[in-house]
Amino acid sequence: MARNVMVLEAQETGLFDLDQIVEDLAEVRRDWRRSQGVTAEAGGRELPSREQIAGIMEGLRGALFPMRLGPPDLQPEAENDYVSHTLDTVLHDLLAQVKLELQWAVRHVGQDLPDPDAAALQITRSFAAALGDIRRLLDSDIVAAFAADPAARSADEVLLCYPGIQCMIHHRIAHRLYRLGAPLLARLIAELAHSATGIDIHPGAEIGGSFFVDHGTGVVIGATAIIGERVQLFQAVTLGAKSFPTDASGAAIKGLPRHPIVEDDVVIYSGATILGRVTIGQGAVIGGNVWITEDVAAGAMVSQARLTGVERQVVRISA
């Protein structure tokens, strides 16, 4: 109401040439739609809503961890009823958002789906059936964080406070939706976590159990990265692409494996940058602030040391 009053006051006092501004913006939208070969969204909003996805994630967090992330007045005897009621609401909301994505993909991306609504229902049902597996993976992440961090006093503290765990709740959910065929929803979920934690994990990245991101700010994990079991990353680690192959028109070729493979039991310390489709072998330790574009052998240690009397840093690799 207050906003409408402000608009009316602005129109009455002539402070802004709203008619011209509105027309300018309309022309920009028409130009964009013509360039993309699409028509106006006559049937209403076509794309999923970031706000709706945020609400769905809040409900899923509560359903996964009802006595920790659910309502503050929840009692143990009502736990199952709360989960049932929450999931009934959340899954219907999720289904509506998946339908929007698939209908949009058919119209504007040319995705071949004879019945997008039926496909959306199957995706949502498969996702719902996987919630137990998602919770088990998250439990392993929480246990790994508690075991690795001497500052953690309890698993509950890890769940409630650690940004790495908050990000992994989003990632475990986003990755499942990505694999099931809802990549736009998955990306929205991932970006909610990125905004909140500073940890940027593409939903396509495959991450094994007992994964721990310590501190977390500035971590980047690319779409085709593969991470094994019991891997630990510190802040400002990048698992990125070394280069982007392009087609004849200069556009990046999508879908090619271009990010690192990190095998089981690897530790990567803060500031390390690992680029390209390289493999970091099982049990390797990557020191802080190193730059890696080649494979690292299993069990190796990569560190950066200042040589006596030499004003430069070198990388030492030892098996």
C-alpha positions in Angstrom: 0.0 0.0 0.0 2.8 2.4 0.9 4.6 1.8 -2.3 1.4 2.5 -4.3 1.0 5.8 -2.5 4.6 6.7 -3.3 4.0 6.0 -7.0 0.9 8.1 -7.0 2.6 11.0 -5.3 5.5 10.8 -7.8 3.0 10.8 -10.7 1.1 13.7 -9.2 4.1 15.8 -8.6 5.7 15.0 -11.9 9.1 14.1 -10.3 9.6 11.3 -12.8 8.6 10.8 -16.4 7.2 7.4 -15.6 5.3 7.0 -18.9 8.5 7.3 -20.8 10.5 5.1 -18.5 7.9 2.4 -18.7 7.8 2.6 -22.5 11.6 2.4 -22.6 11.7 -0.7 -20.5 8.9 -2.3 -22.6 10.9 -1.6 -25.7 14.0 -3.3 -24.2 11.9 -6.3 -23.3 10.5 -6.5 -26.9 14.0 -6.2 -28.3 15.2 -9.0 -26.0 12.3 -11.3 -26.9 12.8 -10.7 -30.6 16.5 -11.5 -30.3 15.7 -14.7 -28.5 12.9 -15.7 -30.8 10.3 -15.8 -28.0 6.9 -14.1 -27.5 5.6 -12.3 -24.4 4.7 -14.5 -21.5 1.0 -14.3 -22.1 0.1 -17.2 -19.9 1.8 -15.7 -16.8 5.1 -16.4 -15.2 6.9 -19.2 -17.0 10.0 -19.7 -14.9 10.4 -21.1 -11.4 10.5 -18.6 -8.6 13.6 -18.0 -6.4 11.3 -17.0 -3.5 9.3 -20.2 -3.9 12.4 -22.3 -4.0 13.7 -20.6 -0.8 10.5 -21.6 0.9 10.7 -25.2 -0.3 14.3 -25.4 0.9 13.2 -24.2 4.4 10.6 -26.9 4.5 13.0 -29.6 3.3 15.6 -28.6 5.9 13.0 -29.0 8.6 11.7 -32.3 7.2 15.3 -33.7 7.1 16.3 -32.5 10.6 13.0 -31.8 12.3 14.2 -31.5 15.9 17.1 -29.2 14.9 16.0 -27.2 11.9 12.2 -27.6 12.3 9.9 -25.3 14.4 11.3 -24.3 17.8 8.3 -25.7 19.7 8.2 -29.1 18.0 7.9 -32.0 20.5 9.4 -35.5 19.8 6.0 -37.2 19.9 4.8 -34.9 17.0 8.0 -35.3 14.9 6.5 -37.7 12.3 3.3 -35.7 12.0 5.3 -32.5 11.4 7.5 -34.2 8.8 4.4 -35.7 7.0 2.5 -32.4 6.9 5.6 -30.4 5.8 6.5 -32.9 3.0 2.9 -32.9 1.8 3.1 -29.1 1.3 6.7 -28.9 0.2 6.5 -31.7 -2.4 3.4 -30.3 -4.0 5.1 -26.9 -4.2 8.2 -28.5 -5.7 6.1 -30.3 -8.2 4.6 -27.0 -9.4 8.1 -25.6 -9.8 9.4 -28.6 -11.7 6.4 -28.3 -14.0 7.3 -24.7 -14.7 10.9 -25.6 -15.5 10.0 -28.5 -17.9 7.2 -26.6 -19.7 9.7 -23.7 -20.2 12.4 -26.1 -21.4 10.0 -27.6 -24.0 9.0 -24.1 -25.3 12.3 -22.3 -25.3 15.1 -24.9 -25.2 13.5 -27.5 -27.5 13.7 -30.3 -24.9 11.9 -33.3 -26.2 9.3 -34.1 -23.6 5.9 -35.4 -24.9 4.3 -34.9 -21.5 6.3 -32.5 -19.3 3.7 -32.6 -16.5 4.0 -36.4 -16.2 7.8 -36.1 -16.3 7.6 -33.5 -13.5 5.6 -35.8 -11.4 8.1 -38.6 -11.9 11.0 -36.3 -11.0 9.3 -35.2 -7.9 8.4 -38.7 -6.8 11.9 -39.9 -7.4 13.3 -37.0 -5.4 10.9 -37.7 -2.5 11.9 -41.4 -2.5 15.6 -40.3 -2.2 15.2 -38.1 0.9 16.3 -41.0 3.2 19.5 -41.4 1.2 20.1 -37.6 1.2 19.7 -37.5 5.0 22.2 -40.4 5.4 24.8 -38.6 3.3 24.3 -35.4 5.3 24.8 -37.4 8.5 28.1 -38.6 7.2 29.1 -35.0 6.3 28.2 -33.8 9.9 30.2 -36.6 11.5 33.2 -35.8 9.3 33.1 -32.2 10.2 32.8 -32.9 13.9 35.7 -35.4 13.7 38.0 -33.1 11.8 37.5 -29.8 13.6 38.8 -29.6 17.2 36.8 -26.5 17.8 33.5 -28.4 17.3 31.9 -29.4 20.6 29.0 -31.4 19.2 27.4 -32.7 16.0 24.5 -30.4 16.8 26.8 -27.4 16.8 28.1 -28.5 13.4 24.6 -28.8 11.9 23.3 -25.5 13.4 26.4 -23.3 12.8 28.8 -24.5 10.1 28.4 -22.9 6.7 29.9 -26.0 5.0 27.1 -28.1 6.3 24.5 -25.6 5.3 25.9 -25.6 1.8 26.0 -29.3 1.7 22.3 -29.6 2.7 21.6 -27.5 -0.4 24.0 -29.4 -2.6 22.8 -32.9 -1.7 19.2 -31.7 -2.6 20.3 -29.8 -5.7 22.5 -32.6 -7.0 19.6 -35.1 -6.8 17.3 -32.7 -8.7 20.0 -32.0 -11.3 20.5 -35.7 -11.9 16.8 -36.3 -12.1 16.3 -33.7 -14.8 15.6 -30.4 -13.1 18.9 -28.5 -13.6 17.4 -25.0 -13.4 15.8 -25.7 -10.0 19.0 -27.3 -8.9 21.0 -24.2 -9.9 18.6 -21.9 -8.0 19.0 -24.0 -4.9 22.8 -23.9 -5.3 22.8 -20.2 -5.7 20.8 -19.7 -2.5 23.5 -21.5 -0.6 26.2 -19.6 -2.5 24.6 -16.3 -1.5 24.3 -17.3 2.2 27.7 -19.0 2.7 30.1 -17.8 0.0 30.6 -21.4 -1.1 29.9 -22.0 -4.8 29.2 -25.6 -5.6 27.7 -26.3 -9.0 24.8 -28.9 -8.6 26.4 -31.1 -11.2 29.5 -31.8 -9.1 29.6 -35.3 -7.8 30.6 -35.4 -4.1 31.0 -38.6 -2.0 30.1 -39.0 1.6 31.8 -37.6 4.7 32.7 -34.4 2.9 33.8 -31.4 4.9 34.4 -27.8 3.9 36.1 -26.1 6.8 35.4 -22.3 7.1 34.3 -22.4 3.5 34.2 -18.8 2.2 35.5 -18.6 -1.4 35.4 -22.3 -2.2 34.5 -22.9 -5.8 33.7 -26.4 -7.2 32.9 -26.7 -10.9 30.1 -28.6 -12.6 32.0 -31.6 -13.8 34.2 -32.1 -10.7 34.2 -35.5 -9.1 35.0 -35.8 -5.4 35.5 -39.1 -3.6 34.8 -40.2 0.0 36.2 -38.5 3.1 37.6 -35.4 1.3 38.3 -32.2 3.3 38.6 -28.7 1.8 39.5 -25.5 3.4 38.5 -21.9 2.5 39.3 -20.4 -0.9 39.9 -23.7 -2.6 39.1 -23.7 -6.4 38.4 -26.9 -8.3 38.0 -25.2 -11.7 38.5 -25.4 -15.4 41.8 -24.7 -17.0 40.3 -23.8 -20.4 37.0 -23.7 -22.2 37.0 -25.4 -25.7 34.9 -23.4 -28.1 33.0 -24.2 -31.3 33.4 -22.6 -34.7 31.4 -19.5 -33.6 33.6 -19.0 -30.5 30.9 -20.1 -28.0 32.0 -22.4 -25.2 31.2 -26.1 -25.8 29.1 -27.2 -22.9 29.1 -30.5 -21.0 32.7 -31.5 -21.5 34.6 -32.9 -18.4 36.8 -29.9 -17.5 37.1 -30.0 -13.7 39.3 -32.0 -11.4 38.8 -35.5 -10.0 39.6 -35.7 -6.3 40.0 -39.3 -5.0 39.2 -40.6 -1.5 40.8 -39.2 1.6 42.4 -36.1 0.0 43.0 -32.9 2.1 43.2 -29.6 0.2 44.3 -26.6 2.3 43.3 -23.0 1.9 43.9 -21.0 -1.2 44.8 -24.0 -3.4 43.8 -23.8 -7.0 43.4 -27.0 -9.0 42.5 -26.5 -12.7 41.5 -28.8 -15.5 40.6 -32.5 -15.8 43.5 -33.6 -13.5 43.4 -36.3 -10.9 44.4 -35.8 -7.3 45.3 -39.3 -6.1 43.9 -41.0 -3.1 45.3 -39.8 0.2 47.2 -36.8 -1.3 47.6 -33.6 0.7 47.6 -30.3 -1.2 49.1 -27.4 0.7 47.9 -23.9 0.9 48.2 -21.4 -2.1 49.5 -23.9 -4.6 48.5 -23.9 -8.3 48.1 -27.4 -9.8 47.3 -28.2 -13.5 48.8 -31.7 -13.6 47.9 -35.0 -11.9 49.1 -35.6 -8.4 50.0 -39.2 -7.4 48.2 -41.1 -4.6 49.7 -40.3 -1.2 51.8 -37.3 -2.5 52.2 -34.1 -0.6 52.3 -30.8 -2.6 53.5 -27.8 -0.7 54.9 -24.4 -1.2 58.1 -23.5 0.6 60.4 -20.5 0.6 64.0 -21.4 -0.2 66.7 -19.9 1.9 68.2 -16.8 0.3 65.8 -17.1 -2.7 63.1 -14.5 -3.1 60.6 -16.8 -4.8 58.4 -19.7 -3.9 58.6 -23.1 -5.4 56.3 -26.2 -5.4 57.7 -29.4 -4.0 56.1 -32.7 -4.7 57.0 -35.8 -2.8 55.5 -39.3 -2.9 
